[in-house]
Each structure stands twice: as structure tokens, then as C-alpha cells.
Amino acid sequence: MIYINVQNGLETKPKLLYQTINLKTALLLNFERLFTKMKKQFLFTLGLCLSLFTYGQTVENEQQVVEGRQNSAEQQQKPYVIMISVDGFRYNYAEKYHAQNLLALSKSGVKAKTMVPSYPSITFPNHYTMVTGLYPSHSGLVSNRFYDRNFKQTYSYKGKTTTEGKWYGGTPLWVLAEQQQMLTASFYWVGSEADIKSTYPTYFYRYSEKIGIHERIQTVVNWLKLPVEKRPHLITFYFPEVDHAGHSYGPDAPETRKQVLFIDSAIKELNKAVKTTGLPVNFILVSDHGMTPVDTQHPLRLPAAAADSTKFTIAFEDILVGLYAKDSTTIQSTYQTLKSQAKGYDVYLRNKTPKHWHYDAANDRFNRIGDILLVPRWPQVFAAANRKPNPGAHGFDPKKVSDMKAIFYAWGPAFEEHKTIKPFKNINLYPMVTQLLGLQITEPVDGDDTLAKKVLKK
């Protein structure tokens, strides 16, 4: 570009150079300002993202406290109970893997030969059965995944549905206690994060596997050191490690042994730490189910008639597939087709399942059991196309597969000493714990007081 001096018509090259320099300077200054602004925006955005991430981490690991509650004067005099679940801890693991601390503690108090899970012997239904005294068909939690015909929604143990109170029937132990002015706490349990009957435990945590065992144990001790009016009398506590190892490696693997011994050490530490409070605390140690090796070389594939999503909503588990008909007229014909093709699994209509399951149309209070059920025969399991099953599984009928059976150990001032009892159903835990804590059961349950009579001191 050439600038012209209008007065003499001559080229004014010095002026051109000066203006060119000014233009370059201006451009540089503008670029610097723009860069500075972008840099600030970037740093602000980065800071915001980091803050949100940190907030998410904090919320996930942060204790939740419901303010404004306290124990009534009457409840302050009641016993203390820590109810611990070790997911997937098979009835014979302590002996099999020489868990010396668990064996010693169980011998000091009461031990059941086995505790029998409810059908299906999977995690969410059985954890909830233990704290409600209801069979899964009566509590509404009929599987880890299921479809609700009234809500027209699917519940999943891995989804936000776990925190929605509408899915949970019955009155869990912590809800019952809080209703009767007894404070409770939960370091995880199925349902404890949901507003069941508009009630949470007074103290609880959102589920996370990022909090170390020492911190978790110290939290329990801190709860028990609270002033009497703020101190929880029921604490639930959950361990996932043994179940993870059993699924991933199988029940006979060294990795599973390692986790059993981790639990052995953790329970010893917890028991020792609680003693420092000087409180007369009772311990109940249970599992939701056992674990069994399965056939990983010959997985069952979902037959075409069962995989038709235009006709059925499908709730898929490796040990139980539920088909929910979109048109009821297709049920019978599909059932007949599946029945004629079945190899390695059984096919049931919802109104014709084994009576001892308590898992049929007549018992289905929330209308959540599939119209057609596909149930593998041990040791086979279903697997999604092109996938290999895990070497360990559970969910089978405990009456047919003894590996499904769970543990029950209890010790403390309220329990009998040096006693072994016969196998019992896990629906009977609820009435026993309510009796121990002096709580009144407010609605019908499936369990009874037979366990309480055997294990509690008179």
C-alpha cells in the first residue's frame, strides 16, 4: 500500500514506513490483549472444571448427615449393633482359607452352619431381604435388574434408580429405627442411599470404593463416640472385595483367598477399634450369597425368540433372564418355542415357578417378575454374544447349588456363646435384629422369631 501526500502529489515513503510500523504495533498489541483474554478464560475454565471434579470427588466421599434428629431418652438405653455384610462370602470360605480371626470370633459367639439366601441368590435382592424380612417378590427388589410395569421403567443396580425410594417396599431396619427415634448410620447397604418412606439413616455415605478401610473403621469409632443423644445404635457396613474376586477369578483362586484374608484382618481391626469405645457393641457378620465355579467354555446364548425386543422388554442377568411381554398374547407361544429349544436352562411362566422360591405371580406384590423366566442349570450361565462368562457366579437356587449358601456369625453381650446353630433362611435376620434393639415391627414380614430364640441370651 502506498500513501499519497495530497498537497504535492508526491509519494511520502517515510510516512508510509511510520504508519506501517504503527499498524504492526497495533496488531501486536491487539494480539497480546486477545491472547491474555483467552489465557484468562482458559485458566478460568480449567479452574472451574477442576473445582467441579474436586466437588464431585468430595461429595462422593463425604458423609451425609440428616440434621435435627436425636435418640429419645428411651432409645439411649438400648443396645448397639454393627451389622456387616461381606458380599459373596461363601459359607465355607473361613475354613477353606484359614481366616483365623473370623473363626475365633464365630466360635466365641454364635455361628450358623449356613444361612440360606432367598431366590434369586444375587446381591441387591438379598441385601434388601436381610434388612426388611421380606422375600424379594414381596419387597419389590426382585433382581439386580428388572422392569416395573406400572412405572414403565427399568431398575438397575448400576443406575440412579438405586437412590430412588419408590423402588423399595417394606420398612428397612434403619427406617424402622428412625421412625421410633433411634439413630442409625450406614457405611453402605442396599437401599441406604434412597429416601425410603422419606427417610434416610441419620449418617450415611454415597457408595464409593475409594475410601480406605482404616478411614472407614475410624468413622465407625467416631460415630460411637458421639454424645448419647447423637450416637447411632444401628450401624450397617458393607465389603465388596470378596465378591469382586470371586467373580473375576473364581472361588478357588488365590486372588479370592487374598480378599478373604483381607476381610479377616479388617474385621479384627474393626472389632479391636470398637472395643476402645468401652461400649457394649454387638456384631452381626453375614453375606448375601456364596459363589460357585461355572462353565466358561460353553456359555449359553440368548435364543432368538427371547431376544426379540419388539415383543419383550428384556432384563438380562447371567443366571436369570426375565422377559416382559409388550403384548400378552405373545407369552404362551413364545414360552412354547423356548421350552422346545431349551438346552442347559429351564423356562418358566411367571405363574408356574418352584413353590419354595416364593417367586411367582401370586407373590409378585409389585408386578415386577418377568412373564417368562430363563434359568440356567448349574454350571452353565448366560453370556452376551461374543463374551466369555466370568469364572465365578451366583444366583442359582440354594436348594440345588449349596455353594450359594451364606454365612452368619454373631458375637457380643446380647448373643449366646460358643454355639453353632442349624441353617436358617435370611428372612429371619430382621425379626432378630429388631428384638435385639427393642424395636416394634410395624407391618407383616416373612421372617419370624425362631432365629432370635436360638441366638439371643434370655
C-alpha positions as CSV (number, residue, x, y, z in Angstrom):
1,M,0.0,0.0,0.0
2,I,1.3,3.5,-0.9
3,Y,0.2,6.6,0.9
4,I,0.0,9.8,-1.2
5,N,0.7,13.3,0.0
6,V,-2.3,15.2,-1.3
7,Q,-0.5,18.6,-1.0
8,N,2.3,17.9,-3.5
9,G,1.2,14.7,-5.1
10,L,4.5,13.0,-4.2
11,E,4.9,9.7,-2.5
12,T,5.7,10.1,1.2
13,K,7.6,6.9,1.9
14,P,8.7,7.9,5.4
15,K,5.1,8.4,6.3
16,L,4.3,5.0,4.9
17,L,7.0,3.4,7.0
18,Y,5.8,5.2,10.1
19,Q,2.2,4.2,9.5
20,T,3.2,0.6,8.7
21,I,5.1,0.4,12.0
22,N,2.1,1.8,13.8
23,L,-0.1,-0.8,12.1
24,K,2.2,-3.6,13.1
25,T,2.4,-2.3,16.7
26,A,-1.4,-2.1,16.9
27,L,-1.7,-5.6,15.6
28,L,0.8,-6.9,18.1
29,L,-0.9,-5.1,20.9
30,N,-4.3,-6.4,19.9
31,F,-3.0,-9.9,19.6
32,E,-1.4,-9.6,23.0
33,R,-4.7,-8.4,24.5
34,L,-6.6,-11.2,22.8
35,F,-4.1,-13.8,24.0
36,T,-4.2,-12.5,27.6
37,K,-8.0,-12.6,27.5
38,M,-8.0,-16.2,26.0
39,K,-5.5,-17.2,28.6
40,K,-7.6,-15.9,31.4
41,Q,-10.7,-17.6,30.0
42,F,-8.8,-20.9,29.6
43,L,-7.5,-20.7,33.2
44,F,-10.9,-19.8,34.5
45,T,-12.5,-22.8,32.6
46,L,-9.7,-25.1,33.7
47,G,-10.2,-24.0,37.3
48,L,-13.9,-24.4,37.1
49,C,-13.5,-28.0,35.7
50,L,-11.0,-28.8,38.4
51,S,-13.4,-27.4,41.1
52,L,-16.3,-29.4,39.8
53,F,-14.2,-32.5,39.6
54,T,-13.0,-32.0,43.2
55,Y,-16.5,-31.2,44.3
56,G,-17.7,-34.4,42.7
57,Q,-15.0,-36.4,44.5
58,T,-15.7,-34.6,47.8
59,V,-19.5,-35.2,47.5
60,E,-18.9,-38.9,46.6
61,N,-16.7,-39.5,49.7
62,E,-18.4,-37.1,52.1
63,Q,-20.6,-38.2,55.0
64,Q,-24.2,-37.3,54.7
65,V,-25.9,-36.1,57.9
66,V,-29.6,-35.6,58.5
67,E,-29.8,-32.7,60.9
68,G,-32.3,-32.2,63.7
69,R,-32.5,-35.8,64.9
70,Q,-31.6,-37.3,68.3
71,N,-32.2,-40.5,70.2
72,S,-35.1,-40.4,72.6
73,A,-34.3,-40.9,76.3
74,E,-35.7,-44.5,76.0
75,Q,-33.6,-45.4,72.9
76,Q,-30.4,-44.1,74.5
77,Q,-30.6,-47.1,76.9
78,K,-30.9,-49.6,74.0
79,P,-28.0,-52.0,72.8
80,Y,-25.7,-51.2,69.9
81,V,-25.5,-53.3,66.8
82,I,-23.0,-53.3,63.9
83,M,-24.4,-55.3,61.0
84,I,-21.7,-56.2,58.5
85,S,-22.1,-57.8,55.1
86,V,-19.3,-59.4,53.1
87,D,-20.6,-59.7,49.6
88,G,-20.1,-63.1,48.1
89,F,-18.5,-64.7,51.2
90,R,-19.4,-68.4,50.8
91,Y,-20.4,-70.3,53.9
92,N,-17.1,-72.3,54.0
93,Y,-14.6,-69.6,53.0
94,A,-13.4,-69.0,56.5
95,E,-12.4,-72.7,56.9
96,K,-11.2,-73.1,53.4
97,Y,-8.8,-70.2,53.6
98,H,-8.0,-70.4,57.3
99,A,-9.4,-67.0,58.3
100,Q,-8.3,-67.4,61.9
101,N,-9.8,-64.2,63.3
102,L,-13.2,-64.9,61.8
103,L,-13.1,-68.5,63.0
104,A,-12.2,-67.3,66.5
105,L,-14.9,-64.6,66.7
106,S,-17.5,-67.0,65.4
107,K,-16.6,-69.6,68.0
108,S,-16.8,-67.0,70.7
109,G,-20.4,-66.3,69.9
110,V,-23.0,-67.9,67.6
111,K,-22.3,-69.4,64.2
112,A,-24.8,-70.9,61.7
113,K,-23.8,-73.9,59.7
114,T,-25.1,-71.8,56.8
115,M,-27.5,-69.0,56.1
116,V,-29.8,-69.7,53.2
117,P,-30.3,-66.8,50.7
118,S,-33.6,-66.0,49.1
119,Y,-34.2,-66.7,45.4
120,P,-32.6,-65.4,43.3
121,S,-29.3,-65.6,45.2
122,I,-27.9,-62.3,44.0
123,T,-26.8,-59.1,45.7
124,F,-29.5,-56.5,45.7
125,P,-32.5,-58.7,46.5
126,N,-30.7,-60.5,49.3
127,H,-29.2,-57.4,51.0
128,Y,-32.6,-55.9,51.0
129,T,-34.3,-59.1,52.3
130,M,-31.9,-59.1,55.2
131,V,-32.9,-55.7,56.4
132,T,-36.7,-56.0,55.7
133,G,-37.5,-59.6,56.5
134,L,-39.3,-59.9,53.1
135,Y,-38.7,-62.2,50.2
136,P,-37.6,-60.4,47.1
137,S,-41.0,-60.9,45.5
138,H,-42.6,-59.1,48.5
139,S,-40.0,-56.3,48.9
140,G,-40.1,-55.3,45.2
141,L,-36.4,-55.8,44.6
142,V,-36.8,-59.0,42.5
143,S,-33.4,-58.9,40.8
144,N,-30.4,-56.7,40.2
145,R,-32.2,-55.6,37.0
146,F,-35.9,-55.7,36.4
147,Y,-38.8,-53.9,34.7
148,D,-41.7,-52.3,36.5
149,R,-44.9,-52.5,34.5
150,N,-46.5,-49.6,36.4
151,F,-43.6,-47.1,36.3
152,K,-42.8,-48.4,32.7
153,Q,-39.1,-48.1,33.8
154,T,-36.2,-50.5,34.4
155,Y,-34.4,-50.7,37.7
156,S,-30.7,-51.3,37.5
157,Y,-28.3,-51.8,40.4
158,K,-25.8,-49.7,38.4
159,G,-28.1,-46.7,37.8
160,K,-29.6,-43.8,39.6
161,T,-32.7,-45.9,40.4
162,T,-30.8,-47.3,43.4
163,T,-31.2,-43.9,45.1
164,E,-35.0,-43.6,44.4
165,G,-37.2,-44.6,47.2
166,K,-40.1,-45.6,45.0
167,W,-38.5,-48.9,44.1
168,Y,-38.2,-50.2,47.7
169,G,-41.0,-51.9,49.6
170,G,-41.1,-52.8,53.2
171,T,-39.5,-50.9,56.1
172,P,-35.7,-51.4,56.3
173,L,-34.1,-51.6,59.8
174,W,-32.8,-48.0,59.7
175,V,-36.2,-46.6,58.6
176,L,-37.9,-48.6,61.4
177,A,-35.4,-47.4,64.0
178,E,-35.5,-43.7,62.9
179,Q,-39.3,-43.8,63.0
180,Q,-39.0,-44.9,66.6
181,Q,-36.5,-42.2,67.5
182,M,-33.4,-44.4,67.4
183,L,-30.5,-43.0,65.3
184,T,-28.8,-45.1,62.7
185,A,-25.7,-45.0,60.4
186,S,-24.7,-46.7,57.2
187,F,-21.3,-47.2,55.6
188,Y,-23.2,-48.7,52.6
189,W,-26.1,-51.1,52.3
190,V,-28.6,-51.7,49.5
191,G,-31.3,-49.0,49.9
192,S,-29.4,-46.8,52.4
193,E,-29.0,-44.0,49.8
194,A,-32.7,-44.0,48.9
195,D,-35.4,-41.9,50.5
196,I,-37.4,-45.0,51.5
197,K,-40.6,-43.8,53.2
198,S,-39.0,-40.3,53.0
199,T,-36.3,-41.5,55.5
200,Y,-32.5,-41.9,55.3
201,P,-30.2,-43.1,58.0
202,T,-29.1,-40.2,60.2
203,Y,-25.5,-40.7,59.0
204,F,-24.7,-42.4,55.7
205,Y,-22.3,-42.4,52.7
206,R,-22.9,-42.5,49.0
207,Y,-21.5,-45.7,47.6
208,S,-17.8,-45.5,46.7
209,E,-14.9,-47.9,46.7
210,K,-12.4,-45.1,47.1
211,I,-12.4,-44.8,50.9
212,G,-9.8,-46.9,52.6
213,I,-10.6,-49.4,55.3
214,H,-8.8,-47.5,58.1
215,E,-10.8,-44.4,57.4
216,R,-14.0,-46.4,57.3
217,I,-13.2,-48.1,60.6
218,Q,-12.3,-44.7,62.2
219,T,-15.6,-43.3,61.1
220,V,-17.4,-46.1,62.9
221,V,-15.5,-45.4,66.1
222,N,-16.2,-41.7,65.7
223,W,-19.9,-42.4,65.4
224,L,-19.8,-44.5,68.6
225,K,-18.0,-41.7,70.4
226,L,-20.7,-39.1,69.7
227,P,-22.8,-37.9,72.6
228,V,-25.5,-40.3,73.7
229,E,-28.3,-38.3,72.1
230,K,-26.4,-38.3,68.7
231,R,-24.9,-41.8,68.8
232,P,-26.2,-44.4,66.3
233,H,-27.4,-47.6,67.8
234,L,-27.6,-49.5,64.4
235,I,-24.6,-49.3,62.0
236,T,-24.6,-51.2,58.7
237,F,-21.2,-51.8,57.0
238,Y,-20.5,-53.4,53.6
239,F,-17.5,-55.1,52.0
240,P,-17.4,-55.7,48.2
241,E,-13.9,-57.2,47.8
242,V,-14.6,-61.0,48.1
243,D,-17.4,-60.8,45.6
244,H,-15.3,-59.0,43.1
245,A,-12.5,-61.5,43.3
246,G,-14.9,-64.5,43.2
247,H,-16.5,-63.3,40.0
248,S,-13.2,-62.3,38.3
249,Y,-11.1,-65.3,39.3
250,G,-13.4,-67.9,40.7
251,P,-14.0,-69.1,44.3
252,D,-10.9,-71.3,44.3
253,A,-8.4,-68.7,43.1
254,P,-5.5,-67.3,45.1
255,E,-7.0,-63.8,44.4
256,T,-10.2,-64.8,46.3
257,R,-8.1,-66.2,49.1
258,K,-6.3,-62.9,49.4
259,Q,-9.6,-61.0,49.7
260,V,-11.0,-63.4,52.3
261,L,-7.8,-62.9,54.4
262,F,-8.2,-59.1,53.9
263,I,-11.7,-59.3,55.4
264,D,-10.3,-61.5,58.2
265,S,-7.8,-58.7,59.0
266,A,-10.3,-55.9,58.6
267,I,-12.9,-57.4,60.9
268,K,-10.1,-58.0,63.5
269,E,-9.2,-54.3,63.3
270,L,-12.8,-53.1,63.4
271,N,-13.5,-55.3,66.5
272,K,-10.4,-54.1,68.2
273,A,-11.1,-50.4,67.4
274,V,-14.7,-50.6,68.6
275,K,-13.5,-52.1,72.0
276,T,-11.7,-48.8,72.7
277,T,-15.1,-47.0,72.9
278,G,-16.0,-49.1,76.0
279,L,-19.5,-49.6,74.7
280,P,-21.3,-53.0,74.8
281,V,-21.5,-53.4,71.0
282,N,-23.0,-56.5,69.3
283,F,-21.6,-57.6,65.9
284,I,-23.6,-59.5,63.2
285,L,-21.5,-60.7,60.3
286,V,-23.4,-62.0,57.2
287,S,-23.1,-62.4,53.5
288,D,-25.8,-62.1,50.8
289,H,-24.8,-65.3,49.0
290,G,-21.9,-67.6,48.1
291,M,-20.0,-68.2,44.9
292,T,-19.5,-71.2,42.6
293,P,-17.3,-72.0,39.6
294,V,-19.1,-72.1,36.3
295,D,-18.6,-73.4,32.8
296,T,-16.7,-70.6,30.9
297,Q,-16.2,-72.7,27.8
298,H,-19.8,-73.3,26.9
299,P,-21.8,-70.2,27.7
300,L,-25.5,-70.1,27.0
301,R,-26.6,-67.6,24.4
302,L,-30.0,-65.9,24.5
303,P,-32.2,-67.7,21.9
304,A,-33.7,-65.6,19.1
305,A,-37.3,-65.9,20.5
306,A,-36.1,-64.4,23.8
307,A,-34.0,-61.6,22.2
308,D,-36.9,-60.1,20.3
309,S,-37.1,-56.6,21.7
310,T,-40.1,-55.7,19.6
311,K,-42.1,-58.2,21.7
312,F,-40.4,-58.1,25.0
313,T,-38.6,-55.9,27.4
314,I,-35.5,-57.9,28.5
315,A,-33.9,-57.9,31.9
316,F,-30.7,-59.8,31.4
317,E,-28.5,-61.5,34.1
318,D,-26.2,-64.3,33.6
319,I,-28.2,-66.5,35.9
320,L,-31.7,-65.2,35.3
321,V,-33.3,-63.6,32.2
322,G,-36.7,-62.0,32.6
323,L,-38.9,-61.4,29.6
324,Y,-41.7,-58.8,30.0
325,A,-44.3,-59.0,27.2
326,K,-45.3,-55.9,25.4
327,D,-48.4,-57.8,24.2
328,S,-49.7,-60.5,26.5
329,T,-50.9,-62.6,23.5
330,T,-47.3,-63.5,22.6
331,I,-46.5,-65.0,26.0
332,Q,-47.8,-68.6,25.5
333,S,-46.5,-69.1,22.0
334,T,-43.0,-67.7,22.9
335,Y,-42.9,-69.9,26.0
336,Q,-43.7,-73.0,24.0
337,T,-41.0,-72.1,21.5
338,L,-38.4,-71.5,24.2
339,K,-39.4,-74.6,26.1
340,S,-38.9,-76.8,23.0
341,Q,-35.5,-75.3,22.2
342,A,-34.1,-75.2,25.8
343,K,-30.7,-76.8,26.4
344,G,-28.8,-76.1,29.5
345,Y,-31.6,-73.9,31.0
346,D,-35.1,-74.1,32.2
347,V,-38.0,-72.0,31.1
348,Y,-40.8,-70.9,33.4
349,L,-44.0,-68.9,33.2
350,R,-44.4,-66.4,36.0
351,N,-47.3,-68.4,37.5
352,K,-45.5,-71.8,37.4
353,T,-42.2,-71.5,39.2
354,P,-40.9,-73.7,42.1
355,K,-43.0,-73.1,45.2
356,H,-40.0,-72.8,47.5
357,W,-38.8,-69.8,45.5
358,H,-41.7,-67.6,46.6
359,Y,-41.1,-66.1,43.2
360,D,-44.3,-66.2,41.1
361,A,-47.3,-64.2,40.0
362,A,-49.1,-64.8,43.3
363,N,-46.2,-63.4,45.3
364,D,-45.3,-60.6,42.9
365,R,-46.7,-57.7,45.0
366,F,-45.1,-55.1,42.8
367,N,-45.8,-56.7,39.4
368,R,-42.1,-56.9,38.6
369,I,-41.3,-60.5,37.8
370,G,-40.9,-61.4,34.1
371,D,-43.7,-63.1,32.3
372,I,-41.2,-65.7,31.1
373,L,-38.1,-66.7,33.1
374,L,-35.0,-68.3,31.6
375,V,-32.9,-70.0,34.4
376,P,-29.6,-71.7,33.7
377,R,-28.8,-75.1,35.1
378,W,-25.5,-75.1,37.0
379,P,-22.7,-74.9,36.0
380,Q,-23.9,-73.1,32.9
381,V,-24.7,-69.4,32.7
382,F,-25.9,-67.0,30.0
383,A,-23.4,-64.6,28.4
384,A,-23.9,-61.8,25.9
385,A,-22.9,-62.5,22.3
386,N,-19.1,-62.9,21.8
387,R,-18.5,-62.6,25.5
388,K,-17.0,-65.1,27.8
389,P,-18.5,-65.6,31.3
390,N,-16.7,-64.8,34.5
391,P,-15.3,-67.9,36.2
392,G,-17.4,-67.3,39.3
393,A,-21.1,-66.8,39.6
394,H,-24.1,-66.8,42.0
395,G,-27.9,-66.6,41.7
396,F,-28.7,-70.3,41.5
397,D,-31.3,-72.0,43.6
398,P,-29.6,-72.6,47.0
399,K,-31.6,-75.8,47.4
400,K,-29.9,-77.2,44.3
401,V,-26.5,-75.5,44.5
402,S,-25.1,-75.5,48.0
403,D,-22.3,-73.1,47.0
404,M,-24.9,-70.3,47.1
405,K,-25.2,-70.6,50.9
406,A,-24.0,-67.7,53.0
407,I,-22.5,-67.0,56.5
408,F,-23.9,-65.9,59.8
409,Y,-21.6,-65.1,62.7
410,A,-22.7,-63.1,65.8
411,W,-20.9,-62.1,68.9
412,G,-21.3,-59.5,71.7
413,P,-23.1,-59.2,75.0
414,A,-26.6,-60.0,73.6
415,F,-25.6,-63.2,72.0
416,E,-25.2,-66.8,73.2
417,E,-21.6,-68.0,73.4
418,H,-19.8,-71.0,71.8
419,K,-22.9,-72.1,69.9
420,T,-23.5,-73.5,66.5
421,I,-27.0,-73.5,65.0
422,K,-28.6,-75.2,62.1
423,P,-29.1,-73.5,58.7
424,F,-31.8,-70.8,58.6
425,K,-33.4,-68.5,56.0
426,N,-32.1,-65.0,55.8
427,I,-35.7,-63.6,56.1
428,N,-35.3,-64.3,59.9
429,L,-32.5,-61.8,60.4
430,Y,-34.9,-58.9,60.5
431,P,-37.0,-60.0,63.4
432,M,-33.9,-61.0,65.4
433,V,-32.3,-57.6,65.0
434,T,-35.5,-55.7,65.9
435,Q,-35.8,-57.8,69.0
436,L,-32.2,-57.1,70.0
437,L,-32.7,-53.4,69.5
438,G,-36.1,-53.4,71.2
439,L,-37.9,-52.1,68.1
440,Q,-41.5,-52.8,67.3
441,I,-42.2,-54.3,63.8
442,T,-45.0,-52.2,62.3
443,E,-46.1,-54.3,59.3
444,P,-46.2,-58.0,58.4
445,V,-42.9,-59.6,57.4
446,D,-42.0,-63.1,56.1
447,G,-39.5,-63.8,58.8
448,D,-40.3,-65.0,62.3
449,D,-38.7,-65.1,65.8
450,T,-37.1,-68.6,65.5
451,L,-33.6,-67.2,65.0
452,A,-34.0,-64.7,67.9
453,K,-34.9,-67.5,70.2
454,K,-31.8,-69.5,69.3
455,V,-29.1,-66.8,69.3
456,L,-30.1,-64.1,71.8
457,K,-29.5,-64.5,75.5
458,K,-32.6,-64.9,77.5
